[in-house]
Amino acid sequence: MDLGATTRSMSSDLPLWQQCGKWISTAFQRAGVDVQMGPKLLAVFRRAGLPAPQMNLHARIGGGNSPHPEYVTSIVSSLLPMIERHGVATPADIGIDTLTARLREELFCCDGVSILPSIIGAWTQTPIQVLQVAPDRASEGASHFPAR
């Protein structure tokens, strides 16, 4: 995930969406997580001695009928202990029980569009290495399959 482009909106009229993005990214940053790891994956693969990876980026975008409010609420909910521990926000600031409804309402009332954090994937292949095993002299010429 690349939280450098954290949960945001296409409109500055969606302050709750912007606030959720700040809660999420600040909690990760204060916990020591590199929130912009995605673009660094090429260098990580190369430093590990791997071939350069194939990479892609995926980001979801949607309006009030999208599942984004539930998605963002579940992230904030799962991060709530870390958000609290690092002094990012209090449970009262967040209001987790009503967060989904408030996020959805904000999208509907302003014809807003939310953009979820981008997911950056990277993968590579290494050649298969076949181990050469010396034949066991006792079994030379013997079949490895039971006789029928």
C-alpha positions as CSV (number, residue, x, y, z in Angstrom):
1,M,0.0,0.0,0.0
2,D,1.2,3.5,-0.7
3,L,-0.2,5.8,1.9
4,G,1.7,8.8,0.4
5,A,-1.5,9.0,-1.6
6,T,-3.7,8.3,1.4
7,T,-7.5,8.1,1.5
8,R,-8.6,11.4,0.0
9,S,-11.4,13.0,-1.9
10,M,-11.7,14.7,-5.2
11,S,-13.3,17.7,-3.3
12,S,-12.1,19.8,-0.5
13,D,-15.7,19.7,0.7
14,L,-15.1,16.2,2.3
15,P,-13.2,17.0,5.5
16,L,-14.1,13.7,7.2
17,W,-12.6,11.7,4.4
18,Q,-9.4,13.9,4.6
19,Q,-9.4,13.5,8.4
20,C,-9.6,9.7,8.1
21,G,-6.7,9.7,5.8
22,K,-4.7,11.7,8.3
23,W,-5.6,9.4,11.1
24,I,-4.5,6.3,9.1
25,S,-1.2,7.7,7.7
26,T,-0.2,9.4,11.0
27,A,-0.8,6.2,13.0
28,F,1.4,4.2,10.6
29,Q,4.1,6.9,10.5
30,R,4.3,7.1,14.3
31,A,4.5,3.3,14.5
32,G,7.6,3.5,12.2
33,V,5.9,2.1,9.0
34,D,7.2,3.4,5.7
35,V,3.9,4.7,4.2
36,Q,5.5,5.2,0.8
37,M,7.0,1.8,0.4
38,G,5.3,1.0,-2.9
39,P,7.6,3.1,-5.1
40,K,10.6,1.8,-3.3
41,L,10.0,-1.9,-4.1
42,L,12.1,-1.9,-7.3
43,A,15.2,-0.9,-5.2
44,V,14.3,-3.4,-2.5
45,F,14.2,-6.3,-5.0
46,R,17.4,-5.2,-6.6
47,R,19.2,-4.9,-3.2
48,A,18.0,-8.4,-2.3
49,G,19.7,-9.7,-5.4
50,L,16.5,-10.4,-7.3
51,P,15.7,-9.6,-10.9
52,A,13.9,-6.4,-11.4
53,P,10.2,-6.9,-10.6
54,Q,7.1,-6.5,-12.7
55,M,5.0,-3.8,-10.9
56,N,1.5,-2.5,-11.0
57,L,-0.6,0.1,-9.2
58,H,-4.3,-0.2,-8.4
59,A,-6.5,2.4,-6.7
60,R,-10.2,2.3,-6.1
61,I,-12.3,5.4,-6.7
62,G,-16.1,5.8,-6.1
63,G,-19.0,7.8,-4.8
64,G,-21.6,7.4,-2.2
65,N,-22.8,4.0,-3.4
66,S,-19.3,2.5,-3.2
67,P,-18.2,0.2,-0.4
68,H,-15.5,2.8,0.5
69,P,-17.1,4.1,3.7
70,E,-17.2,0.6,5.2
71,Y,-13.7,-0.1,4.0
72,V,-12.3,3.1,5.6
73,T,-14.2,2.5,8.8
74,S,-12.8,-1.0,9.1
75,I,-9.3,0.3,8.6
76,V,-9.8,3.0,11.2
77,S,-11.4,0.5,13.6
78,S,-8.6,-2.0,13.3
79,L,-6.0,0.8,13.8
80,L,-7.9,2.4,16.7
81,P,-5.6,0.9,19.4
82,M,-2.5,2.3,17.6
83,I,-4.2,5.6,16.8
84,E,-5.0,6.0,20.5
85,R,-1.5,4.7,21.7
86,H,0.3,7.2,19.5
87,G,-1.9,10.1,20.4
88,V,-3.3,10.6,17.0
89,A,-6.9,10.8,18.1
90,T,-9.3,9.5,20.8
91,P,-12.2,7.2,20.3
92,A,-14.5,10.2,21.0
93,D,-12.8,12.1,18.2
94,I,-13.4,9.3,15.7
95,G,-16.9,8.1,16.7
96,I,-16.4,4.7,15.2
97,D,-20.0,3.6,15.7
98,T,-21.2,6.3,13.3
99,L,-18.2,6.7,11.1
100,T,-19.5,4.7,8.1
101,A,-22.8,6.7,8.0
102,R,-21.0,10.0,8.3
103,L,-18.5,9.1,5.5
104,R,-21.3,8.0,3.2
105,E,-23.4,11.1,3.9
106,E,-20.5,13.3,3.2
107,L,-20.1,11.7,-0.2
108,F,-23.8,11.9,-1.0
109,C,-24.3,15.5,0.1
110,C,-21.5,16.9,-2.0
111,D,-21.6,14.5,-4.9
112,G,-18.1,13.6,-3.6
113,V,-15.7,11.0,-4.9
114,S,-13.3,9.1,-2.7
115,I,-10.0,7.7,-3.7
116,L,-8.7,4.9,-1.6
117,P,-4.9,4.4,-1.0
118,S,-3.1,2.9,-4.0
119,I,-2.0,-0.7,-3.8
120,I,1.4,-1.3,-5.5
121,G,2.3,-4.8,-6.3
122,A,5.7,-6.2,-7.3
123,W,6.7,-9.7,-8.2
124,T,9.6,-11.4,-10.0
125,Q,10.7,-14.9,-10.9
126,T,14.0,-16.5,-10.4
127,P,15.3,-19.4,-12.4
128,I,14.5,-22.8,-11.0
129,Q,17.7,-24.4,-9.6
130,V,17.8,-28.1,-10.0
131,L,20.0,-29.9,-7.5
132,Q,22.3,-32.4,-8.9
133,V,22.3,-35.5,-6.7
134,A,25.0,-38.1,-7.1
135,P,23.5,-41.6,-7.8
136,D,23.5,-44.0,-5.0
137,R,25.8,-46.9,-6.1
138,A,23.7,-49.4,-4.3
139,S,20.6,-48.6,-6.3
140,E,22.3,-48.2,-9.7
141,G,20.1,-49.8,-12.3
142,A,17.3,-50.3,-9.8
143,S,13.9,-48.9,-10.5
144,H,12.5,-46.3,-8.1
145,F,9.0,-47.8,-8.6
146,P,7.8,-51.0,-7.0
147,A,7.6,-54.0,-9.2
148,R,4.1,-55.1,-10.3
